[in-house]
Amino acid sequence: LIQGVRNENNELLFQLDILSWVENPDNISDPSDAAVLVGELIGNLIANGMPEERLNYFLNTVLLENNPLYYWTTEWNNYENTGMDFVVRTQLNKLMIALIQSPEIQLM
């Protein structure tokens, strides 16, 4: 999903562009707010929600890497101002991989 699916000729058939998906206001209402981003992303992936402890794990440990909440807002604003997406794309990919590998998703 994140790395992409390729055919035998190494042509890219499908790849999730998580950054484009997150930027769509139909999916995430405020991607600059880390708590909103993680909460709405989990809400889109897991119908029954997730315990607060697990949500906080994905927010603080995975997305923020134990940085304060304003870290994400600063990085998001830097991305919007410069177009340089390395930091936000890397963190979003990391978050999506962690969510997809989580027991909550695997048990659905």
All heavy atoms as an XYZ file, in Angstrom:
875
protein
N       0.831     -1.196      0.000
C       0.000      0.000      0.000
C       0.878      1.262      0.000
O       0.679      2.148     -0.815
C      -0.917     -0.028      1.223
C      -2.028      0.979      1.282
C      -3.015      0.794      0.161
C      -2.755      0.879      2.614
N       1.833      1.316      0.885
C       2.700      2.490      0.984
C       3.804      2.435     -0.072
O       4.101      3.435     -0.721
C       3.329      2.602      2.393
C       2.243      2.700      3.467
C       4.289      3.791      2.477
C       1.363      3.916      3.399
N       4.409      1.268     -0.245
C       5.508      1.112     -1.201
C       5.014      1.054     -2.645
O       5.757      1.335     -3.573
C       6.320     -0.148     -0.890
C       6.962     -0.130      0.471
C       7.917      1.039      0.652
O       8.666      1.387     -0.250
N       7.875      1.658      1.820
N       3.780      0.671     -2.822
C       3.208      0.568     -4.162
C       3.192     -0.859     -4.668
O       3.960     -1.705     -4.216
N       2.296     -1.105     -5.595
C       2.164     -2.408     -6.238
C       2.642     -2.248     -7.674
O       2.193     -1.358     -8.391
C       0.692     -2.886     -6.203
C       0.530     -4.184     -6.963
C       0.212     -3.017     -4.771
N       3.536     -3.118     -8.073
C       4.099     -3.048     -9.424
C       3.821     -4.345    -10.169
O       3.690     -5.395     -9.576
C       5.604     -2.800     -9.369
C       5.929     -1.459     -8.738
C       7.431     -1.186     -8.720
N       7.699      0.106     -8.150
C       7.664      1.259     -8.807
N       7.387      1.282    -10.093
N       7.921      2.394     -8.202
N       3.751     -4.257    -11.492
C       3.562     -5.450    -12.315
C       4.922     -6.048    -12.673
O       5.968     -5.559    -12.230
C       2.709     -5.145    -13.557
C       3.394     -4.196    -14.529
O       4.587     -3.931    -14.440
N       2.620     -3.672    -15.471
N       4.902     -7.076    -13.503
C       6.147     -7.763    -13.865
C       7.118     -6.875    -14.646
O       8.311     -7.147    -14.709
C       5.854     -9.048    -14.647
C       5.156     -8.844    -15.967
C       3.635     -8.718    -15.858
O       3.068     -8.910    -14.758
O       3.003     -8.417    -16.873
N       6.635     -5.779    -15.225
C       7.490     -4.823    -15.932
C       7.941     -3.672    -15.031
O       8.458     -2.670    -15.512
C       6.773     -4.263    -17.162
C       6.469     -5.329    -18.182
O       7.260     -6.255    -18.365
N       5.327     -5.228    -18.828
N       7.683     -3.812    -13.741
C       8.041     -2.823    -12.735
C       7.287     -1.504    -12.905
O       7.741     -0.458    -12.456
C       9.556     -2.580    -12.704
C      10.001     -2.033    -11.360
O       9.399     -2.325    -10.329
N      11.043     -1.225    -11.359
N       6.147     -1.553    -13.565
C       5.302     -0.363    -13.700
C       4.427     -0.248    -12.447
O       3.840     -1.230    -12.007
C       4.410     -0.478    -14.935
C       5.186     -0.546    -16.227
C       4.312     -0.955    -17.408
O       3.402     -1.787    -17.223
O       4.557     -0.433    -18.497
N       4.362      0.953    -11.911
C       3.563      1.190    -10.717
C       2.085      1.087    -11.067
O       1.591      1.812    -11.927
C       3.869      2.574    -10.132
C       3.202      2.911     -8.812
C       3.672      1.972     -7.707
C       3.515      4.349     -8.439
N       1.380      0.170    -10.403
C      -0.044     -0.014    -10.644
C      -0.887      0.762     -9.637
O      -1.929      1.305     -9.972
C      -0.395     -1.498    -10.574
C       0.329     -2.408    -11.558
C      -0.022     -3.858    -11.292
C      -0.001     -2.015    -12.992
N      -0.429      0.775     -8.380
C      -1.177      1.462     -7.332
C      -0.240      1.805     -6.190
O       0.635      1.021     -5.838
C      -2.306      0.582     -6.792
C      -3.012      1.195     -5.618
C      -3.974      2.160     -5.809
C      -2.686      0.834     -4.320
C      -4.605      2.759     -4.730
C      -3.313      1.420     -3.234
C      -4.276      2.377     -3.447
N      -0.453      2.985     -5.617
C       0.274      3.382     -4.423
C      -0.562      4.426     -3.696
O      -1.060      5.373     -4.317
C       1.631      3.969     -4.791
C       2.478      4.329     -3.607
C       3.864      4.781     -4.032
O       4.082      5.236     -5.151
N       4.826      4.650     -3.137
N      -0.713      4.240     -2.414
C      -1.441      5.208     -1.607
C      -0.578      6.442     -1.407
O       0.543      6.351     -0.919
C      -1.797      4.612     -0.238
C      -2.416      5.582      0.767
C      -3.770      6.073      0.282
C      -2.525      4.938      2.136
N      -1.100      7.583     -1.798
C      -0.435      8.853     -1.513
C      -1.114      9.405     -0.268
O      -2.108     10.133     -0.340
C      -0.570      9.815     -2.692
C       0.170     11.126     -2.466
O       0.615     11.386     -1.322
O       0.300     11.887     -3.433
N      -0.580      9.017      0.881
C      -1.210      9.364      2.144
C      -1.276     10.871      2.346
O      -2.237     11.387      2.913
C      -0.501      8.665      3.336
C      -1.256      8.867      4.644
C       0.929      9.119      3.470
C      -2.613      8.254      4.710
N      -0.302     11.598      1.849
C      -0.319     13.049      2.007
C      -1.489     13.675      1.260
O      -2.224     14.496      1.821
C       1.010     13.648      1.538
C       1.199     15.143      1.744
C       0.968     15.552      3.190
C       2.586     15.550      1.292
N      -1.712     13.267      0.032
C      -2.863     13.780     -0.730
C      -4.167     13.395     -0.054
O      -5.107     14.188     -0.001
C      -2.847     13.235     -2.156
O      -1.783     13.773     -2.869
N      -4.223     12.179      0.466
C      -5.442     11.713      1.119
C      -5.727     12.544      2.370
O      -6.858     12.944      2.623
C      -5.312     10.229      1.463
C      -6.590      9.621      1.881
C      -7.552      9.088      1.084
C      -7.071      9.497      3.224
N      -8.593      8.632      1.852
C      -8.330      8.877      3.165
C      -6.557      9.840      4.467
C      -9.076      8.589      4.299
C      -7.300      9.569      5.604
C      -8.543      8.950      5.504
N      -4.690     12.808      3.153
C      -4.838     13.575      4.394
C      -5.216     15.026      4.098
O      -5.981     15.644      4.843
C      -3.533     13.489      5.222
C      -3.458     14.559      6.281
C      -3.406     12.111      5.838
N      -4.716     15.573      3.005
C      -5.015     16.968      2.655
C      -6.457     17.166      2.208
O      -6.952     18.298      2.226
C      -4.088     17.445      1.542
C      -2.674     17.670      2.006
C      -1.785     18.154      0.892
O      -1.668     17.449     -0.131
O      -1.208     19.240      1.050
N      -7.130     16.120      1.824
C      -8.515     16.222      1.371
C      -9.417     16.476      2.584
O      -9.509     15.631      3.472
C      -8.919     14.929      0.663
C     -10.318     14.962      0.112
O     -11.190     15.693      0.591
N     -10.555     14.146     -0.897
N     -10.118     17.618      2.629
C     -10.948     17.930      3.790
C     -12.122     16.965      3.982
O     -12.714     16.933      5.058
C     -11.433     19.357      3.534
C     -11.171     19.626      2.100
C     -10.104     18.688      1.644
N     -12.450     16.181      2.964
C     -13.471     15.151      3.144
C     -12.956     14.001      4.001
O     -13.746     13.225      4.541
C     -13.934     14.596      1.790
C     -14.720     15.613      0.985
O     -15.338     16.523      1.593
O     -14.710     15.509     -0.256
N     -11.633     13.874      4.116
C     -11.028     12.799      4.897
C     -10.558     13.270      6.272
O     -10.844     12.632      7.275
C      -9.840     12.195      4.138
C     -10.265     11.596      2.821
O     -11.343     11.044      2.687
N      -9.404     11.721      1.826
N      -9.818     14.367      6.303
C      -9.273     14.916      7.554
C      -9.598     16.408      7.588
O      -9.199     17.157      6.699
C      -7.741     14.708      7.642
C      -7.359     13.233      7.469
C      -7.188     15.279      8.945
C      -7.871     12.292      8.538
N     -10.301     16.820      8.630
C     -10.776     18.214      8.674
C      -9.656     19.221      8.920
O      -9.715     20.336      8.410
C     -11.862     18.365      9.739
O     -11.336     18.088     11.030
N      -8.632     18.857      9.708
C      -7.542     19.783      9.992
C      -6.239     18.998     10.129
O      -5.837     18.635     11.238
C      -7.818     20.575     11.264
C      -6.751     21.618     11.560
O      -5.820     21.790     10.742
O      -6.847     22.266     12.621
N      -5.554     18.740      9.015
C      -4.336     17.940      9.087
C      -3.184     18.606      9.829
O      -2.219     17.942     10.185
C      -3.977     17.690      7.619
C      -4.689     18.732      6.854
C      -5.894     19.110      7.646
N      -3.278     19.895     10.108
C      -2.216     20.562     10.864
C      -2.312     20.282     12.358
O      -1.370     20.533     13.099
C      -2.248     22.075     10.625
O      -3.386     22.663     11.231
N      -3.436     19.757     12.800
C      -3.650     19.410     14.209
C      -3.425     17.908     14.367
O      -4.231     17.099     13.895
C      -5.074     19.792     14.616
C      -5.357     19.557     16.087
O      -4.898     18.544     16.639
O      -6.075     20.381     16.670
N      -2.343     17.538     15.019
C      -1.955     16.128     15.133
C      -3.045     15.283     15.790
O      -3.308     14.162     15.357
C      -0.653     16.000     15.908
N      -3.694     15.813     16.825
C      -4.737     15.052     17.518
C      -5.940     14.821     16.610
O      -6.504     13.716     16.577
C      -5.149     15.771     18.799
N      -6.338     15.824     15.863
C      -7.450     15.687     14.917
C      -7.065     14.691     13.820
O      -7.840     13.797     13.478
C      -7.832     17.049     14.294
C      -8.774     16.885     13.109
C      -8.441     17.964     15.348
N      -5.872     14.845     13.300
C      -5.393     13.967     12.238
C      -5.443     12.502     12.656
O      -6.034     11.666     11.967
C      -3.966     14.356     11.855
C      -3.210     13.396     10.947
C      -3.794     13.420      9.549
C      -1.744     13.747     10.904
N      -4.850     12.182     13.784
C      -4.812     10.786     14.237
C      -6.210     10.293     14.578
O      -6.604      9.196     14.187
C      -3.849     10.621     15.430
C      -3.960      9.224     16.042
C      -2.425     10.895     14.990
N      -6.983     11.096     15.269
C      -8.340     10.690     15.639
C      -9.215     10.414     14.432
O      -9.923      9.402     14.387
N      -9.185     11.295     13.447
C     -10.025     11.099     12.261
C      -9.491      9.982     11.370
O     -10.279      9.243     10.780
C     -10.158     12.406     11.485
C     -10.988     13.431     12.238
C     -11.161     14.752     11.515
O     -10.604     14.937     10.406
O     -11.862     15.624     12.072
N      -8.190      9.832     11.291
C      -7.624      8.728     10.512
C      -8.028      7.392     11.118
O      -8.483      6.489     10.406
C      -6.096      8.850     10.450
C      -5.362      7.803      9.633
C      -5.828      7.791      8.188
C      -3.863      8.056      9.694
N      -7.908      7.270     12.422
C      -8.334      6.040     13.096
C      -9.831      5.840     12.918
O     -10.283      4.727     12.664
C      -7.926      6.067     14.582
C      -6.410      5.891     14.688
C      -8.666      4.999     15.378
C      -5.849      6.092     16.069
N     -10.602      6.902     13.023
C     -12.048      6.799     12.819
C     -12.411      6.316     11.428
O     -13.393      5.595     11.249
N     -11.609      6.688     10.435
C     -11.847      6.228      9.068
C     -11.440      4.777      8.863
O     -11.981      4.100      7.992
C     -11.077      7.106      8.066
C     -11.703      8.457      7.872
O     -12.919      8.591      7.828
N     -10.885      9.478      7.758
N     -10.495      4.298      9.642
C      -9.992      2.936      9.466
C     -10.684      1.908     10.354
O     -10.813      0.751      9.968
C      -8.486      2.887      9.762
C      -7.575      3.599      8.777
C      -6.147      3.604      9.298
C      -7.650      2.934      7.413
N     -11.096      2.328     11.539
C     -11.639      1.394     12.524
C     -13.029      1.863     12.937
O     -13.172      2.878     13.610
C     -10.714      1.294     13.748
C      -9.320      0.853     13.295
C     -11.287      0.333     14.772
C      -8.288      0.886     14.387
N     -14.011      1.109     12.539
C     -15.405      1.509     12.756
C     -15.757      1.657     14.235
O     -16.517      2.543     14.610
C     -16.342      0.506     12.099
N     -15.226      0.811     15.083
C     -15.578      0.834     16.508
C     -14.659      1.700     17.344
O     -14.727      1.683     18.560
C     -15.585     -0.591     17.068
C     -16.655     -1.436     16.428
O     -17.700     -0.925     16.036
N     -16.391     -2.711     16.302
N     -13.779      2.439     16.686
C     -12.860      3.297     17.421
C     -11.736      2.513     18.066
O     -11.523      1.339     17.779
N     -11.032      3.180     18.958
C      -9.857      2.600     19.583
C      -9.760      3.152     21.003
O     -10.084      4.314     21.229
C      -8.637      3.005     18.755
C      -7.333      2.412     19.186
S      -5.994      2.907     18.066
C      -6.324      1.843     16.672
N      -9.303      2.348     21.943
C      -9.131      2.868     23.307
C      -8.194      4.071     23.318
O      -7.265      4.165     22.513
C      -8.500      1.688     24.060
C      -8.835      0.479     23.267
C      -8.934      0.939     21.839
N      -8.445      4.977     24.232
C      -7.665      6.212     24.305
C      -6.172      5.941     24.467
O      -5.337      6.647     23.890
C      -8.167      7.090     25.457
C      -7.517      8.446     25.481
C      -8.135      9.377     26.499
O      -9.246      9.117     26.976
O      -7.471     10.381     26.819
N      -5.829      4.926     25.222
C      -4.423      4.579     25.422
C      -3.739      4.266     24.087
O      -2.622      4.698     23.826
C      -4.314      3.382     26.362
C      -2.898      2.902     26.581
C      -2.872      1.660     27.464
O      -3.366      1.730     28.601
O      -2.351      0.635     27.001
N      -4.415      3.516     23.239
C      -3.856      3.162     21.932
C      -3.823      4.385     21.002
O      -2.864      4.590     20.284
C      -4.658      2.033     21.292
C      -4.492      0.715     21.975
C      -3.112      0.125     21.795
N      -2.971     -0.363     20.423
C      -1.820     -0.545     19.819
N      -0.691     -0.308     20.431
N      -1.776     -0.984     18.581
N      -4.882      5.179     21.031
C      -4.912      6.392     20.226
C      -3.740      7.296     20.604
O      -3.050      7.820     19.739
C      -6.243      7.115     20.422
C      -6.490      8.267     19.464
C      -7.952      8.287     19.057
C      -6.095      9.578     20.060
N      -3.494      7.442     21.903
C      -2.382      8.258     22.373
C      -1.035      7.677     21.943
O      -0.101      8.428     21.667
C      -2.433      8.433     23.887
C      -3.538      9.369     24.312
O      -3.951     10.243     23.554
N      -4.045      9.180     25.512
N      -0.944      6.353     21.894
C       0.283      5.716     21.413
C       0.554      6.134     19.954
O       1.664      6.535     19.618
C       0.185      4.193     21.521
C       1.244      3.486     20.720
C       2.555      3.407     21.185
C       0.952      2.930     19.474
C       3.539      2.783     20.431
C       1.932      2.309     18.718
C       3.220      2.238     19.205
O       4.191      1.630     18.456
N      -0.464      6.010     19.106
C      -0.278      6.368     17.704
C       0.001      7.860     17.532
O       0.790      8.253     16.671
C      -1.479      5.936     16.861
C      -1.554      4.448     16.709
C      -2.537      3.725     17.348
C      -0.631      3.766     15.937
C      -2.596      2.346     17.217
C      -0.679      2.395     15.791
C      -1.662      1.678     16.439
N      -0.611      8.675     18.354
C      -0.380     10.122     18.292
C       1.015     10.476     18.796
O       1.813     11.064     18.066
C      -1.444     10.851     19.119
C      -1.241     12.356     19.321
C      -1.255     13.096     17.998
C      -2.295     12.902     20.276
N       1.292     10.132     20.040
C       2.517     10.607     20.691
C       3.775      9.837     20.313
O       4.815     10.438     20.064
C       2.337     10.595     22.212
C       1.269     11.565     22.643
O       1.263     12.714     22.233
N       0.337     11.098     23.449
N       3.673      8.529     20.251
C       4.860      7.719     19.987
C       5.149      7.602     18.499
O       6.285      7.775     18.065
C       4.703      6.316     20.607
O       4.449      6.470     22.010
C       5.944      5.479     20.409
N       4.116      7.321     17.705
C       4.347      7.083     16.281
C       4.439      8.393     15.504
O       5.462      8.669     14.877
C       3.260      6.161     15.688
C       3.481      5.962     14.198
C       3.240      4.817     16.411
N       3.393      9.197     15.515
C       3.400     10.420     14.695
C       4.353     11.475     15.238
O       5.189     12.005     14.509
C       1.997     11.005     14.564
C       1.909     12.260     13.692
C       2.214     11.919     12.229
C       0.546     12.920     13.812
N       4.235     11.784     16.513
C       5.022     12.876     17.088
C       6.407     12.453     17.570
O       7.240     13.314     17.854
C       4.264     13.515     18.258
C       2.938     14.181     17.914
C       2.249     14.662     19.180
C       3.144     15.325     16.937
N       6.634     11.159     17.681
C       7.906     10.643     18.203
C       8.255     11.316     19.529
O       9.382     11.743     19.766
C       9.025     10.803     17.183
C       8.794      9.981     15.937
C       9.900     10.099     14.906
O      10.574     11.156     14.826
O      10.077      9.112     14.174
N       7.228     11.431     20.399
C       7.345     12.004     21.740
C       7.709     13.487     21.758
O       8.159     14.005     22.770
C       8.300     11.177     22.609
C       7.772      9.780     22.806
O       6.608      9.580     23.120
N       8.619      8.790     22.578
N       7.510     14.170     20.645
C       7.640     15.627     20.604
C       6.314     16.237     21.042
O       5.279     15.580     21.001
C       7.979     16.087     19.183
C       9.401     15.758     18.799
O      10.329     16.240     19.430
N       9.570     14.936     17.772
N       6.300     17.513     21.421
C       5.037     18.162     21.788
C       4.120     18.319     20.573
O       4.564     18.250     19.417
C       5.470     19.515     22.332
C       6.855     19.733     21.841
C       7.452     18.390     21.560
N       2.842     18.534     20.837
C       1.851     18.658     19.766
C       2.209     19.734     18.744
O       1.966     19.559     17.556
C       0.464     18.970     20.343
C      -0.312     17.789     20.906
C      -1.571     18.286     21.605
C      -0.651     16.793     19.824
N       2.774     20.827     19.194
C       3.083     21.905     18.255
C       4.146     21.511     17.229
O       4.265     22.143     16.183
C       3.475     23.199     18.981
C       4.772     23.139     19.745
C       5.999     23.312     19.099
C       4.775     22.942     21.119
C       7.192     23.259     19.799
C       5.960     22.893     21.830
C       7.161     23.051     21.162
O       8.342     23.005     21.856
N       4.906     20.462     17.509
C       5.903     19.981     16.548
C       5.247     19.663     15.210
O       5.720     20.074     14.153
C       6.615     18.744     17.108
C       7.376     17.956     16.076
C       8.639     18.357     15.664
C       6.837     16.807     15.497
C       9.344     17.643     14.703
C       7.525     16.088     14.535
C       8.772     16.512     14.145
O       9.458     15.811     13.193
N       4.140     18.930     15.265
C       3.459     18.550     14.023
C       2.904     19.784     13.312
O       3.026     19.910     12.098
C       2.343     17.542     14.277
C       1.621     17.217     13.014
C       0.395     17.668     12.619
C       2.103     16.397     11.941
N       0.080     17.179     11.377
C       1.117     16.392     10.941
C       3.270     15.671     11.729
C       1.257     15.691      9.746
C       3.410     14.965     10.540
C       2.410     14.981      9.566
N       2.294     20.691     14.058
C       1.739     21.905     13.452
C       2.844     22.704     12.759
O       2.658     23.185     11.635
C       1.033     22.773     14.511
O       0.019     21.987     15.144
C       0.413     24.006     13.901
N       3.986     22.809     13.403
C       5.121     23.518     12.801
C       5.577     22.833     11.515
O       5.789     23.494     10.485
C       6.290     23.604     13.802
O       5.854     24.310     14.965
C       7.492     24.311     13.195
N       5.719     21.514     11.559
C       6.156     20.770     10.371
C       5.113     20.872      9.254
O       5.463     21.005      8.080
C       6.445     19.308     10.712
C       7.660     19.100     11.581
C       8.951     19.618     10.964
O       9.053     19.745      9.722
O       9.891     19.898     11.726
N       3.839     20.793      9.620
C       2.778     20.905      8.611
C       2.806     22.293      7.966
O       2.699     22.422      6.753
C       1.408     20.611      9.214
C       0.360     20.582      8.155
C      -0.444     21.611      7.759
C       0.056     19.483      7.296
N      -1.241     21.212      6.727
C      -0.955     19.903      6.418
C       0.526     18.178      7.193
C      -1.503     19.082      5.449
C      -0.017     17.344      6.229
C      -1.024     17.800      5.366
N       2.942     23.329      8.782
C       2.998     24.692      8.247
C       4.231     24.894      7.366
O       4.152     25.577      6.337
C       2.961     25.716      9.378
C       1.604     25.779     10.048
O       0.580     25.411      9.471
N       1.593     26.224     11.298
N       5.350     24.305      7.757
C       6.550     24.362      6.911
C       6.271     23.720      5.562
O       6.667     24.258      4.520
C       7.740     23.670      7.582
C       8.319     24.468      8.714
O       8.122     25.681      8.807
N       9.039     23.795      9.601
N       5.609     22.578      5.576
C       5.254     21.900      4.330
C       4.357     22.786      3.465
O       4.596     22.959      2.273
C       4.576     20.561      4.620
C       3.719     20.074      3.492
C       4.288     19.723      2.268
C       2.339     20.000      3.624
C       3.498     19.298      1.210
C       1.548     19.573      2.580
C       2.125     19.226      1.375
O       1.347     18.817      0.324
N       3.328     23.358      4.072
C       2.406     24.198      3.309
C       3.095     25.442      2.746
O       2.762     25.893      1.655
C       1.206     24.592      4.163
C       0.245     23.437      4.368
C      -1.065     23.887      4.963
O      -1.070     24.768      5.857
O      -2.096     23.348      4.517
N       4.039     25.985      3.483
C       4.730     27.207      3.051
C       5.816     26.955      2.012
O       6.102     27.834      1.189
C       5.321     27.943      4.248
C       4.246     28.527      5.142
O       3.170     28.886      4.678
N       4.533     28.596      6.428
N       6.446     25.795      2.066
C       7.586     25.531      1.187
C       7.317     24.462      0.132
O       8.036     24.393     -0.863
C       8.811     25.083      2.000
O       8.543     23.799      2.578
C       9.173     26.103      3.074
N       6.333     23.613      0.391
C       6.084     22.489     -0.510
C       7.011     21.315     -0.259
O       6.881     20.270     -0.899
N       7.952     21.464      0.668
C       8.864     20.371      0.991
C       8.153     19.421      1.938
O       7.847     19.776      3.074
C      10.152     20.919      1.586
C      10.906     21.805      0.592
S      12.500     22.363      1.187
C      13.379     20.828      1.206
N       7.885     18.213      1.437
C       7.012     17.290      2.163
C       7.724     16.138      2.860
O       7.075     15.261      3.411
C       5.948     16.734      1.221
C       6.523     15.845      0.123
O       7.748     15.639      0.072
O       5.723     15.357     -0.699
N       9.035     16.116      2.868
C       9.755     14.951      3.382
C       9.343     14.592      4.804
O       9.028     13.436      5.093
C      11.273     15.155      3.310
C      12.040     13.977      3.828
C      12.187     12.840      3.059
C      12.582     13.995      5.106
C      12.870     11.731      3.537
C      13.269     12.891      5.594
C      13.420     11.761      4.808
N       9.342     15.548      5.717
C       9.055     15.255      7.125
C       7.616     14.794      7.298
O       7.366     13.746      7.899
C       9.353     16.473      8.028
C       8.881     16.218      9.451
C      10.835     16.802      7.999
N       6.659     15.542      6.772
C       5.259     15.152      6.987
C       4.932     13.854      6.258
O       4.223     13.002      6.787
C       4.262     16.280      6.613
C       4.423     17.464      7.549
C       4.375     16.700      5.180
N       5.451     13.664      5.054
C       5.192     12.422      4.315
C       5.795     11.223      5.049
O       5.168     10.171      5.181
C       5.725     12.506      2.894
C       5.372     11.285      2.058
C       5.844     11.422      0.626
N       5.237     12.534     -0.076
C       4.023     12.505     -0.627
N       3.284     11.418     -0.547
N       3.558     13.560     -1.266
N       7.012     11.389      5.552
C       7.666     10.300      6.282
C       6.865      9.918      7.516
O       6.633      8.737      7.777
C       9.107     10.713      6.677
O       9.845     10.981      5.481
C       9.792      9.625      7.478
N       6.440     10.912      8.278
C       5.680     10.627      9.501
C       4.309     10.038      9.191
O       3.839      9.141      9.884
C       5.561     11.884     10.353
C       6.869     12.325     10.978
C       7.591     11.213     11.703
O       8.619     10.740     11.238
N       7.045     10.786     12.817
N       3.651     10.537      8.154
C       2.349      9.979      7.780
C       2.481      8.537      7.305
O       1.650      7.690      7.646
C       1.690     10.840      6.703
C       1.170     12.191      7.164
C       0.759     13.031      5.957
C       0.016     12.031      8.137
N       3.499      8.247      6.522
C       3.724      6.861      6.090
C       3.992      5.959      7.289
O       3.467      4.851      7.377
C       4.875      6.776      5.091
C       4.490      7.235      3.712
O       3.313      7.278      3.348
N       5.484      7.597      2.917
N       4.807      6.444      8.209
C       5.109      5.682      9.424
C       3.838      5.413     10.229
O       3.615      4.297     10.704
C       6.129      6.465     10.258
C       6.582      5.767     11.497
C       7.623      6.625     12.203
C       7.953      6.049     13.556
N       8.871      6.900     14.306
N       2.997      6.432     10.358
C       1.739      6.279     11.072
C       0.837      5.271     10.383
O       0.267      4.385     11.023
C       1.034      7.633     11.195
C      -0.353      7.632     11.817
C      -0.312      7.111     13.250
C      -0.956      9.034     11.752
N       0.703      5.369      9.076
C      -0.171      4.452      8.344
C       0.330      3.016      8.444
O      -0.468      2.092      8.648
C      -0.291      4.880      6.884
C      -1.237      4.014      6.088
S      -2.910      3.935      6.762
C      -3.598      5.422      6.123
N       1.620      2.811      8.341
C       2.169      1.463      8.466
C       1.893      0.910      9.860
O       1.476     -0.243     10.009
C       3.685      1.467      8.147
C       3.899      1.704      6.653
C       4.345      0.163      8.593
C       5.332      2.024      6.279
N       2.100      1.724     10.889
C       1.839      1.279     12.264
C       0.368      0.935     12.456
O       0.033     -0.070     13.102
C       2.271      2.357     13.261
N      -0.520      1.744     11.885
C      -1.952      1.453     12.013
C      -2.330      0.169     11.283
O      -3.062     -0.665     11.819
C      -2.777      2.624     11.478
C      -2.832      3.849     12.386
C      -3.411      5.035     11.633
C      -3.644      3.541     13.626
N      -1.821      0.003     10.078
C      -2.159     -1.185      9.299
C      -1.645     -2.460      9.987
O      -2.293     -3.492      9.921
C      -1.599     -1.062      7.862
C      -2.373      0.008      7.101
C      -1.675     -2.393      7.124
C      -1.763      0.381      5.768
N      -0.529     -2.360     10.667
C       0.048     -3.503     11.358
C      -0.529     -3.720     12.749
O      -0.227     -4.720     13.387
C       1.569     -3.362     11.442
C       2.251     -3.423     10.115
C       3.736     -3.153     10.185
O       4.237     -2.624     11.170
N       4.442     -3.509      9.141
N      -1.359     -2.817     13.202
C      -1.877     -2.909     14.575
C      -2.879     -4.056     14.701
O      -3.570     -4.419     13.767
C      -2.557     -1.594     14.972
O      -3.792     -1.445     14.314
N      -2.954     -4.627     15.908
C      -3.937     -5.696     16.138
C      -5.371     -5.255     15.874
O      -6.194     -6.034     15.435
C      -3.737     -6.048     17.620
C      -2.412     -5.517     17.989
C      -2.128     -4.363     17.065
N      -5.671     -3.977     16.142
C      -7.039     -3.482     15.944
C      -7.467     -3.625     14.486
O      -8.621     -3.948     14.193
C      -7.140     -2.021     16.384
C      -6.973     -1.806     17.855
C      -5.524     -1.664     18.323
O      -4.592     -1.838     17.518
O      -5.335     -1.375     19.514
N      -6.559     -3.376     13.567
C      -6.865     -3.524     12.141
C      -6.855     -4.994     11.752
O      -7.702     -5.454     10.987
C      -5.850     -2.739     11.279
C      -5.973     -1.244     11.526
C      -6.012     -3.075      9.809
C      -7.154     -0.576     10.896
N      -5.909     -5.736     12.267
C      -5.760     -7.142     11.904
C      -6.954     -7.977     12.331
O      -7.292     -8.965     11.675
C      -4.476     -7.728     12.510
C      -3.215     -7.059     12.041
C      -3.002     -7.176     10.543
O      -3.179     -8.237      9.975
N      -2.637     -6.077      9.917
N      -7.617     -7.577     13.393
C      -8.744     -8.346     13.917
C     -10.070     -8.012     13.258
O     -11.075     -8.634     13.513
C      -8.864     -8.141     15.429
C      -7.689     -8.683     16.233
C      -7.842     -8.296     17.700
C      -7.559    -10.186     16.080
N     -10.065     -7.004     12.393
C     -11.322     -6.610     11.747
C     -11.691     -7.562     10.638
O     -10.984     -8.192     10.007
C     -11.209     -5.197     11.190
C     -11.165     -4.192     12.315
S     -11.140     -2.507     11.726
C     -12.635     -2.416     10.795
